[in-house]
Amino acid sequence: MARVGNTAIAAVTAVALCSGVWLLSGGTGTGSPPQPSAAQARSGQAAEAPAAPALPPSPPDRIRIPAIGVNAPLMGLGLTGTGSLDAPPPEIKNLAGWYEAGTTPGETGTAIVAGHVDNAEGPAVFYRLGALKKGDTIEADRRDGGVAVFTVDAVEVYAAKDFPDEKVYGAAKRPELRVITCGGRYSRSTGYQGNVVVFAHLTGSR
């Protein structure tokens, strides 16, 4: 398990996000959600880009990702009984959640946001998350009235059995953000078999 704040999150992370109920019910009108290409993965030798100064703690209320048309409210998420990250209610398509026992977006550390890729009615809030590219921006509206602006460093996809919990959830020395949904291979018997993870760091605020 990796620690975010003072709480350990298990590597079985986003199981609740990944049933793929829309595809299971035969909804394939727009095809499967996009998956990140190898070109969007983090380079092992790349130096960390400079980050903007950290912001004081403040819970977020909304996330915006212009490149993929996301503009959604955020709710607080906790952990399930097995220690994995909980998920927003699947029936609300345009809703994401943030791990409220951990870092708030913009302060030093690793902030976690998660949302569904689809529900029984069709694509949900993070359906197109895998289409993000390095350099795209993510904005988090904060309750203190400010906006934390992040730049995408990498977009990667992991099979559930290989999910790198320390890499995704581990502590960071600068303000960072992870945005998670399900992805990877799809099976009609089990749903999505992995996760898409966006890695980003704070580059500005207003």
N, C-alpha and C positions, 0 to 999 in steps of 0.2 A: 504493500500500500504506500501511496505517496501522501505527503501532508500539504494541505493548503490552509494557511492560518494555523490553528491548533487541532485541526480535525483531519483524520486520515480518510482518504477516499479509496475504495477498492478498485482494482483494475476492471471489474465487471461493469464499469461505468454506465453506459447508456443503453443497457438492455431494454429499459422501458421505452426508449425512443424508437426501437427498431423492429416492430412487428410487421411493418409494411402492409397494413390492413387494406389499403386502397388497391395495391397490386394483387393482394390475395383475393380480393373480391372481383377481380377481372378488370379493374380500371387501368387500362394501359393507353389511354387516348393520347397522352403527350409523351409516352415513352418513359424509360427509367430516368431517375435524376442524374444530372451530370456528375462525373467523377473527376478528380484532379489528375492532371497529367504528371509524368515524372519531372517535367521541367519546373513544376511549382513546388517540388520538395525542397527542404532545407539543404543547403550545401554544407557538407561537413567541415570545409575549410574556411567558410565565409566568416569574416569578422562581424561582430554585432554592430548594427547601425546605432548611431547616437540616439538616445531617448530624450524627450522633453523632461523638464523637472517634474517630479512626482507631485500629485495633488493631495490635499488632505482627504481623509475618508469621507465618503458620501454615497449612500445607496443610489443605484441607477433606477430610472423609471422607464427608459425607452432605448432601443437600439435601432440604428439606421445603417444600412449597407447600400449605398447608392448604386453600385455596379450591378447588383442583382435585385434591385427594387424592394429591399426589405425596409420597412418602417413599422416597428412593432413594439407594444408595451412589454415590460419585463415584470415578472413576478418573482418572489423569493423561492428558492428551492433548498431542500434539506437532503438528507440521506435516507435511503430505504433501510429496512431491517438487516440487509446483507452488506451494508456499507457502500452500496453503489449510489451514484447521483440520481436523485429523483427526476421526474419529468413534469412539464406542465400538463394540464388536462388535454387529452388528445382531441376532444371535440371542438376546442377553440383553435382554429387554424392559424390565425395571426397573433400568436402569443409565444414569447420565449421566456426563459427563466435564468436567473443568475444564482450562484451558490452563495447564499447570504451568511454562512458561517465563515466564509473566507474573505479574500481581499476584494474591496470595492474597485470597480474599473477606474483607473487613473492613479491609484496609490501604489506605492512600491510593493511588488509581489505579483502573484499570478491570479488574475481574476478569471472566473469561469462562467460562460454563458452556454446554455444548451436549449435545443428546441427540436420539434418533430420535423421529419422530412415529408410526411404525408399523414393523412388520416383516412377514415372510411369514405370521405367525400371527394378526396383528391389531394393535390399538392398542398403542403402546409408551409409554415414560415421559412424554414431553411431548405426547401426543396432544391434551390439552385446554389447552395453553399459551395458545392464542389466545383462550380464554374469560376469562383474567385481566383484572382491572380496576384502575384507579388506586386506590391505597390498600390493595390486598391485600399480604400479607406473604410474604416468602421467608426461610427460615432455613438457615444453613449451619453444620453441626457441624464444629468445627476440632480438629486433633490436639492442641492445647494444652488441650483440655477445655472451651473456651468455645464459645458459639454467637453467630454474627453474624446480626443481624436487619435485613433490608432492607425498605423500602417501595417498592411499584411506582409509578413516575412516569408511565410510558407503555407502551403495547403497540402495536406497529406491524408492518405487513406490507410487504415490498418484493419486487418482481420481481427475479430474479437479475441482470438487466442493469442495474438501477438501485440495486444494493445500496450503501448509503453507508458504505464501510469506515471512513472517518475518524470519522464520527458514532458508529458502533458500537464500534470498537476504539480510537479515539483516547484519549490520556492524559486523566485527570481530576484535578482539584485536591482532590477529596474522595473518600471510599471509595464506589465505585459498582460495580454488578453488571450484566452483560448475560446473559440466558438466551436461547438460540437453538435453534430447530428449523426444519423446513421447513414451507412453507405457500404461500399464494397460489393461483394457478390451477393446475389439475391436467390433465395430458395423459397418455393411456395410452401414448404413444410415448416420453415423456421423464420421466414422474413429476411431482412437484411442481416448480413453476417459480419459486419464491421462498423467502423465509424470514420467519418470525414472530420478532420480537425484543422481549424485555421489557427495559425500562430501569428500574433501581431504584437507590436509594442507602441507605447505612447509617443506621439510625435507633435502633439500640440493640444491646446485647449482654448476655449473662449467662453 
